Amino acid sequence: MPVAQPTSPRTTPSENAASHPEFAHEEGRLAGTVAAMLHQIAVWEDRDRNVGADLETSVTMADTAEEHAAMLSVHLSQPYFGSLRVRVGGREQTLYVGKHAFLDVKGGAKEGHNVVSWDSEVGSLFYTQSLNWTPRRGGLGTIRRRRQLDVAAKQLLRVTDLYDDEAGGDTGGREEVLIRRLQEQSTAGMRDVVETLQPEQNEAMRAPAGTPIIIQGAAGSGKTTIGFHRLAWMMNAERREHRARPEACMVLMPNKVLAAYAARVLPDLGIPAVPVTTPEAWAVGLLGLEKLEVTDRTLTLLLTDHDNARRALAWRRAKLLGDARMLDVVRAHIQTKFLTALQGQRLQEQIEIPGREPVTFSQTEQELHALLLDVFAADPLSGYRAAFRAVLEAEALARLNVSEAQELGVLRQLSVPLTSLLGRVFASTTPVTEARRLLGSAEALSVSGLLNEREIRLLLADPLQSIPNPRRAHADVTELPVMLAVQALTGGIGRQVGRTLEPFDHVVLDEAQDYSPLLYALLARATRQGHLTALGDLNQGMHGYKGPSSWEAVLAVLPASAGVASAGGARVLTLSRTYRSTRQITELGARIASTYNRAADVVGVDRDGAEVQRYSGGVEAALIARAVKDAQAAGHENVAIVTRRAADADRLSTELHDHDTDAQPITTQEHRYRGGVVILPVNLAKGLEFSAAIVANADADTYDESTEYERRLLYVSASRALHWLGVVSAGELHPLVG
């Protein structure tokens, strides 16, 4: 989950200078490092020093040097945040760990003020519990000391030893530093957790490259933050053949509010060029239907219809639409259609080749049939249509035995007849119409043999008849993966580069419990094998009708890359600790979650805070206004009022004006969270966190105690706060929070 940035000062030099015996030594080392960095920046910025053999080379060298200078300048205020005292081959040395590597060329390898990067293999040693490692060169290495160094504005603020073998080993300093950071106030951004990455988070972030990873963790366990840091880690040169390029990656967020949020914070991790979008926006963009309105009529029915039988039918149908088997159902239907369309077709064209008599290139129906079967078997990323054309062109060039210089002329002459043939075979196969044609035909659904009669009847049913459709062109979110499957098989899927498609280098999915197994299968197809990181919590699923019933259903469609297959393929890594909230808030959330969560208990950081504040029996808006003022009086600037529905947020935003309280409403995905007091529905609050949160309408009428889905929503609402939580009801409070 997004974690807030610090705004309050951590400490002052005078508070810590006398308490650590090596404070003065570390101050001197910091001053030397800053001076060395300043000298290197000056060298890079001196264009007279960066001269090449010619003007063009000189300009390029100077521009590159200036880029290096600008990058290093950002880290001048905090060159590093920790150090390691290590012994390798009988020799001891101290390594300093920062967010950006720095090699002090002037100082030399031995005496220089070098800094290793946090995302390097050596940098990883700062976070692990292990005390031994094997360097690439040399014998066994041993950690003698780990030290946290709080640095800001080029000043050393605090020295905390995390481990010291001369002082008895583990000092408890890691927990001390963590709690200090968690107690700081929040802003509307995400805190860079590089300084306080915990061992289990570090292990999840550095899971072997090329292995699909699902990070399962409770609210506040740092899933989103760790996923983003893993993406940055993937871009380090040490990942070698698995290294990811920022522009070739993609981050999928569940809604536009969180997508805009992520787009703001990723540059702070040094990866500004990563595209961030929602699954729906990516899908319609790939389909070339950006103006298509995406609806969620299933959710509307679940929230408004009181007919439990109809709700259950809609739920089951949506789950089946997202079943991973649907990719093969679509595949069987499409292949049958294309083979049928190929019947009676043949290709014959006279080709003129300079210096030779005209020659005829022809393909019988049987030959075309065999070539199309080869295309089906290859399962190309580019899709059947483009691959069939490429196979026919290759066949023509081979049969005609033309030189490389003559190939372009031959392909030009074949262009019109090939386009005509492809048009006849692949005619009227657009993703939207073909998906709906499939879902409306019992015969088409039965071709694959994967669906039984009951499942076919379920897909043919229409439990959403009572929910109106938009007047404009639209697609339902539950149908979209099936449409995307048609696109993947016919026109290709992946990252658009000009007119071609290539696999994404790496894809990160946030709120992964809300994406269907079919969508996972399609993303695995669109991404380098093994390069997918999913971040989620099955216990927070707000859209279970779309998501998987278990992570096993997802693991089954996520292959690892060939080089790491021996490691066991896709993996689920569990973050067992939550860092977000105080003990009081965590205990309340655990009480709610225990009514449906069968998983092991989540352990919170033992951080004490204010008791949960309860407001009931009065005018709702007045109670909320009082809660806001209490939160602000406690020193919290970023306050969220979380409602059950968007309509409640709009209504209360207006009513709060009468009680001298302004709250920015965030009721659609187009709104942006920029801090301060906001009021928003729970579906848009999910994934965000705030210094203080207030759960509005926290009663059994709003959150039906007998319905698991409603209890999940109440849990999400109550787990948004870092430091201060209030629950409000005009009547009696909900039994789980009262």
DAWO-V692880 format. One record per backbone hydrogen bond with DSSP energy under -0.5 kcal/mol. NH is the residue of the N-H (numbers start at 1). CO is the residue of the C=O. If there is no record, write none. Layout:
# DAWO-V692880
[[NH	CO] [NH	CO]]
This chain:
# DAWO-V692880
[[2	687] [15	12] [16	12] [16	13] [17	13] [18	14] [19	16] [20	16] [23	20] [26	22] [27	23] [28	24] [29	25] [30	26] [31	27] [32	28] [33	29] [34	30] [35	31] [36	32] [37	33] [38	34] [39	35] [40	36] [41	37] [42	38] [43	39] [44	40] [45	41] [46	42] [46	43] [47	45] [49	46] [50	46] [51	49] [58	54] [59	55] [60	56] [61	57] [62	58] [63	59] [64	60] [65	61] [66	62] [67	63] [68	64] [69	65] [70	66] [71	67] [72	68] [73	69] [74	70] [75	72] [76	73] [79	76] [81	97] [82	97] [83	147] [84	95] [85	145] [86	84] [86	93] [87	142] [88	91] [89	140] [91	88] [93	86] [95	84] [95	93] [97	82] [98	116] [102	115] [104	102] [105	103] [108	104] [111	107] [112	108] [114	112] [115	102] [116	96] [118	98] [120	117] [124	120] [125	122] [126	123] [127	124] [128	124] [133	141] [135	133] [135	139] [141	133] [142	87] [143	131] [144	85] [144	142] [145	85] [146	163] [147	83] [148	160] [149	81] [150	148] [150	158] [151	149] [152	155] [154	77] [155	152] [157	150] [157	155] [158	150] [160	148] [162	146] [163	146] [164	169] [165	144] [167	164] [168	165] [169	164] [171	162] [172	162] [176	172] [177	173] [178	174] [179	175] [180	176] [181	177] [182	178] [183	179] [184	181] [191	3] [193	191] [195	192] [196	193] [197	193] [197	194] [202	198] [203	199] [204	200] [205	201] [206	202] [207	204] [211	208] [213	532] [214	571] [215	213] [215	534] [216	214] [216	573] [217	215] [217	536] [218	575] [221	218] [225	1] [226	222] [227	223] [228	224] [229	225] [230	226] [231	227] [232	228] [233	229] [234	230] [235	231] [235	232] [236	233] [239	236] [240	237] [242	239] [243	240] [244	234] [248	245] [249	246] [250	506] [251	275] [252	508] [253	251] [253	277] [259	255] [260	256] [261	257] [262	258] [263	259] [264	260] [264	261] [265	261] [266	262] [268	265] [269	265] [269	266] [270	267] [271	266] [274	271] [275	249] [277	251] [279	253] [282	278] [283	279] [284	280] [285	281] [286	282] [287	283] [288	284] [288	285] [289	284] [292	289] [293	473] [295	293] [295	475] [300	296] [301	297] [302	298] [303	299] [304	300] [305	301] [308	306] [311	307] [312	308] [313	309] [314	310] [315	311] [316	312] [317	313] [318	314] [319	315] [320	316] [321	317] [322	318] [323	320] [326	323] [327	324] [328	325] [329	325] [330	326] [331	327] [332	328] [333	329] [334	330] [335	331] [336	332] [337	333] [338	334] [339	335] [340	336] [341	337] [342	338] [343	339] [343	340] [345	342] [347	363] [349	361] [351	359] [353	351] [356	353] [359	351] [361	349] [361	359] [362	360] [363	347] [368	364] [369	365] [370	366] [371	367] [372	368] [373	369] [374	370] [375	371] [376	372] [377	373] [378	374] [379	375] [380	375] [383	380] [384	489] [385	490] [386	490] [387	383] [388	384] [389	385] [390	386] [391	387] [392	388] [393	389] [394	390] [395	391] [396	392] [397	393] [398	394] [399	395] [400	396] [401	397] [402	397] [406	403] [407	403] [407	404] [408	404] [410	406] [411	407] [412	408] [413	409] [414	410] [415	411] [416	412] [418	414] [419	415] [420	416] [421	417] [422	418] [423	419] [424	420] [425	421] [426	422] [429	426] [434	430] [435	431] [436	432] [437	433] [438	434] [439	435] [440	436] [441	438] [445	441] [446	442] [447	443] [447	444] [449	446] [456	452] [457	453] [458	454] [459	455] [460	456] [461	457] [465	462] [467	464] [468	466] [475	293] [477	295] [479	476] [480	476] [481	477] [482	479] [483	479] [484	480] [485	481] [486	482] [487	483] [488	484] [489	485] [490	486] [491	487] [492	487] [493	381] [495	502] [496	494] [497	495] [497	500] [500	497] [502	495] [504	526] [505	248] [506	248] [507	531] [508	250] [509	533] [510	252] [510	508] [511	535] [512	535] [514	511] [515	512] [518	322] [520	516] [521	517] [522	518] [523	519] [524	520] [525	521] [526	522] [527	523] [527	524] [528	504] [530	559] [531	528] [532	530] [533	507] [534	213] [535	509] [536	215] [536	534] [540	537] [541	538] [546	543] [547	543] [548	515] [553	550] [554	550] [554	551] [555	551] [556	552] [557	554] [558	555] [559	557] [561	210] [564	561] [565	562] [567	564] [568	565] [569	564] [570	558] [571	212] [573	214] [573	571] [575	216] [575	573] [576	574] [578	603] [579	220] [580	220] [582	722] [583	607] [586	582] [587	583] [588	584] [589	585] [590	586] [591	587] [592	588] [593	589] [594	590] [595	592] [596	593] [597	593] [598	596] [603	576] [605	578] [607	605] [608	606] [610	723] [613	725] [615	727] [617	729] [617	731] [618	730] [623	619] [624	620] [625	621] [626	622] [627	623] [628	624] [629	625] [630	626] [631	627] [632	628] [633	629] [634	630] [635	632] [636	631] [637	635] [639	637] [639	676] [640	692] [641	678] [642	640] [642	694] [643	641] [643	680] [649	645] [650	646] [651	647] [652	648] [653	649] [654	650] [655	651] [656	652] [657	653] [657	654] [658	654] [658	655] [659	656] [660	657] [661	656] [663	661] [664	677] [666	679] [671	668] [674	672] [678	639] [678	676] [679	664] [680	641] [681	666] [682	643] [684	681] [685	681] [686	682] [688	685] [690	720] [691	638] [692	638] [693	724] [694	640] [695	726] [696	642] [696	694] [698	695] [698	728] [699	697] [703	699] [704	702] [707	704] [708	706] [711	707] [712	708] [713	709] [714	710] [715	711] [716	712] [717	713] [718	714] [719	715] [719	716] [720	717] [722	690] [723	691] [724	691] [726	693] [727	613] [728	695] [729	615] [734	698] [737	734] [738	734]]
